[in-house]
Amino acid sequence: MGLLLQLQNRIPDRWFLRRLLPSALFVAVAFIGMALGQSHWNDTALAKQRLTADLAKASGSLSAYTSATVIIYVLIVAAGAFAVPIAAEAVGALAAGAWPWWLTRLGDRRRAARVKRWQSANDLKRKAVRALDAKQPLRAARLKARAAAAQPSAPQTPTWIGDRLEAAAAEAARRLGVDVRTSWLELLLTLPDNARTVLTNARDDYDVACEALVWSCAYLVLGFWWWPAAVVAIILGLTSWHWLRRAAETLASTAEAVSRVAARKENAS
């Protein structure tokens, strides 16, 4: 604990809370889970016994064993803190529909399936009215909710997030002449401070949601040795996925709003 407090004093709060603390928590849970295993998953006495045995080896002093344990723990935590953002970047790209070449066929099939299922908002509203006439209020409510979230055109990418971000990119390109997918830094440099801050925060929220999804996958893997971790993975994964969709919608809406405001200022000048 003292080591974590010292690190917090020397590392920016956002990086500490977002990277190091989740990594330290996962390593600690992994140690406990792998020590207990599936057969003794809730044996807290066994966990305390093994932890006591490890602490006894330290003999209350900074022995060689203690030093080695601390070094290994810090290295594993640091490795996790640096590896998760890299994995999160891949998750963000997949969620945004930017699938690698070796997934092209899978992406094409998924996009075709989404096009086949796609219905316009007007079609969904008409079905909702017919459901009300047929005295099916729950179906009508579901259709209205789908109509409110329906995309204005047929899907163009393998994912909903990809289509939403593509629409925002097209809006920004039409108004500002900048392709945000390849000229993100250029866009930030041309924006005023307040717009840059809002857009950066929206992108940061998207990245954090991607990192949370990566952690859910890590807990799922740990579940093969200690099943309660799989429960945590499912809860965290579902929450992170909804968070990611909201973050993508916020990012797209923010980019569209920034492009409209910037275009109006350019026209006014």
Buried (B, 14 or more C-beta within 10 A) or exposed (E): EEEEEEBBEEBEEEEBEBBBBBBBEBBEBBBBBEBBEEEEEEBEEBBEEBEEEBEEEBEEEEEEEBEEBEEEBBEBBBEBBEEBBEBBBEBBBBBBBBBEEEEEEEBEEBBEEBEEEBBBBEBBBBBBEEBBEEEBEEBBEBBBEBBEEBBEEEBBBBBBBBBBBBBBBBBBBEBBEBBBEEBBEEBBEEBEEEBBEBBBEBBBBBBBBBBBBBBBBBBBEBBEBBEBBBEBBBEBBEBBBEBBBEBBBBBBEBBBBBBBBBBEEEEEE
